[in-house]
Amino acid sequence: MLTLSHQLRIFVAVEPVDMRKQFDGLWAVARDHLGEDPKCGALFAFTNKSRNRLKLLYFDGTGVWVLAKRIEQGRLTWSLGSDKRKLTIKPAALTMLIEGIDLKDDMQKAWYET
């Protein structure tokens, strides 16, 4: 379980990303495609085309973190905002997304078991 500060800014890349990308590739997507500085202290979330994989990129001031999760059943879902490149969400929303909550309909996925 991740504990995230309520002040943490989180950007979700709306378009799918090649999950073979690691530190430098995800950094470049955050900087060039999303238009954000990865050193700003924000967390960046990336998914693949089928949205069954999630990677998080975070710079903590001393180095870069990349966390990955593979969803065994179902897929990650969220509502689209006005920006077609990125979605800004709150830490609680990221926690719900990781825990199996459908952010589009605010309900728990059928595949999620507690």
N, C-alpha and C positions, 0 to 999 in steps of 0.2 A: 504494500500500500504506500502511495506517495502522500506526503504531507506538503501542501502548497500554501504559500502565503496568500492571503486574500488580496494583496496589493500586486501580485505577479501578473504581468500582462502576457496573454497567450494568443498566438496567431496560428490559425489552422490554414494550411495551404488547401484551397478548394480543388485545384486541379491535381490529378494523381501524379505521384513522383516515383521514379524507378527505385525500388527498394534495395537495389544493389549499391546505391549511394551511401557513403559513410560520412565521416566528419567534414571533409572539404567539399564534397558534392552537395550535401545538405546546407552547408554554410553558404555556398554560392547561390542556391535556390532562395534562401532567406534574404540574402543581400540583393541579388539581381532581379529575381522574379517578384518577390513580395515587397521589395523596396524598403526593407527594414535593416537596421544595423544589428547583427547578431550579438555584438558586444554590449548592447543596451540593457541587458539583464532580463530580456523577455524569453519566454519558452516558445519554441516553434514545433508544431505538430504536422506530420506528413503521413499520407496514406497512399496505398497503391490503388490501381484502377478498380479492383473488386472490393476494396475497403475491408479487407480481412487482415491487414497488417497496418501497424501504426509505429512510427518512429518519432521520437521527441529529441530535439536539439536544444541544449542549454549551455550558455557560457557563464560560469560561476565566478569569474574574475581571475582564476588561476589556470583554467583549462576548459575544454569543451567536453560536455557529456552527450552521449547518444544512447537513448534507451529504446528498446524495441519490444513489441508485443505482437504475437500472432493469435488472432481470434480463431478458435477451433470450429465454431458454428456461427452462422449469421454474419452480419456485417455492421460496421460503424455508420451511423446516420446522424445528420444534423440539418437544420434549415439553412438555406442560402440567404446571405445578406445582399446588400446593394453592390458591394465590391466583388467582382467575379474572380479575383485572384486570391483573396484571403478573407478569413472570417475571424473576428476578434471575439473571444469567449472568456468568461470568468473562470477562475480556478475550480469552483464548484461544478461548473459545466464539464470541464475536462475530467474531473473525478467521476462524474456520472457517466460520461462517455466510456471511460475505461471500465467502469463497473457494470456495463451492460444496459444502461438507460438510453432509450431512443430519444435523442434531443429534438427530433422533429415532432414527435407526438407526446413527449414527456411520459413515457411508460417503459416499464422494464421489458426487455426482450424475452421472448419465450425460451430462448436457449440458455439464458442466464440462470444459474442455480446458486442459491446461497449456501 
